[in-house]
């Protein structure tokens, strides 16, 4: 069940106070409109009723998509708190859902991570396989272009429905590299046994490196 509260936000422009609805828990069963708003960032948009200024305010939230048995805890910049929120939700569960039964549970601390996780979810893919693929992509690029350093890499779906990774380099330029479902399936096959035994909630580069080392 969704849960909200109201906070008073001081406008950075006119310095007046205006209300903002903060979503502590987003359950798309009773708040279906939030499914798109969490993806396009509108869930975090605040509007000043005094001067019409708009700002993005990234508040902690738990996003729950029951149909896919998917739940993600988002706490900006604080992985420990995000993980605690997930554990507290599982231990003191008033929703009626059993989050330990077949659920994908994730913890993220960055809005780009959250959006990426939801794009992967929408495509019916496994974010663990995507993170492993990123390691191989980064290794290939840095082997062929040793003067380039990758600072960010995200899974994306292009307008023509193909998949790719958007890559940011240390010179602030962006690039990209496409991949096929066959590439994805090959990585999934290679790590199938290890992934079956995995129940981590923080799936990122560090997790992928550890998983790769276990399989070497």
HELIX and SHEET records of a PDB file:
HELIX    1   1 UNK A   34  UNK A   40  1                                   7    
HELIX    2   2 UNK A   42  UNK A   44  5                                   3    
HELIX    3   3 UNK A   66  UNK A   68  5                                   3    
HELIX    4   4 UNK A   79  UNK A   91  1                                  13    
HELIX    5   5 UNK A  111  UNK A  122  1                                  12    
HELIX    6   6 UNK A  127  UNK A  144  1                                  18    
HELIX    7   7 UNK A  181  UNK A  190  1                                  10    
HELIX    8   8 UNK A  192  UNK A  196  1                                   5    
HELIX    9   9 UNK A  205  UNK A  214  1                                  10    
SHEET    1   A 5 UNK A   3  UNK A  10  0                                        
SHEET    2   A 5 UNK A  17  UNK A  27 -1                                        
SHEET    3   A 5 UNK A  61  UNK A  65  1                                        
SHEET    4   A 5 UNK A  70  UNK A  74 -1                                        
SHEET    5   A 5 UNK A 104  UNK A 108  1                                        
SHEET    1   B 2 UNK A  45  UNK A  47  0                                        
SHEET    2   B 2 UNK A  54  UNK A  56 -1                                        
SHEET    1   C 3 UNK A 150  UNK A 157  0                                        
SHEET    2   C 3 UNK A 163  UNK A 169 -1                                        
SHEET    3   C 3 UNK A 174  UNK A 179 -1                                        
END                                                                             
